[in-house]
Amino acid sequence: LKRMSVIVPFYNEDPKLLERTIRGILDAHGEKEVIVVDDGSPDRTAMDNAMRIFGSDERVKLIRYEDNRGKRKAQAEGFKLVTGEYIVTIDSDTIIDPDALVTIVQPLEDDEHIGATTGNVRVLNQQENFLTKMIAARYWNAFNVERKSLSSAGIVTCCSGVLSAYRTELFGRFLRRYTHQRFLGVECTYGDDRHLTNLVLREGHKVALLSFGARLGE
């Protein structure tokens, strides 16, 4: 498999959860680099903790800037340092399976018409209370019914920010359109994963769902 560049943006994340996310990526199979971007968190604890633990690891690049700019801008900062053939986006509260990285980029290796893939997501604290059970049920339906059906035709309309992979050359081609999306003259800060997926589809590429991949920490 070709080299992967994993971008992890975060804002005011729990230090221990961010640490678990980074460790999970480093322990996963495959050749990769990890680019962690602090999107101007007022609380520096998570980044300071990451610097202390991973600062000397040459596989990890840590970026921080002072002003909060939003997730898309944080990903764009990470893109400046990318050296891999594939970009994998992972949320900062996500624990991935050991095979998740190599599995999620395999379709990109096998089929040049596939421009992006997304993994299946499960809720980590599903049994905590009634609300987490409802969230878990919603995630299960979204991935195992909705996106699985769309994947059969290669037209998944939303690659989850939790765990998705893109061809680097595609990401670079529409990066500005992604980061500067506007609605009624106002720059968009929500719906980033859906917009990014639609940009891939508009380029004429297929988008596929894989059967497993990650657990969401919240």
Disulfide bonds with the S-S distance in Angstrom:
none
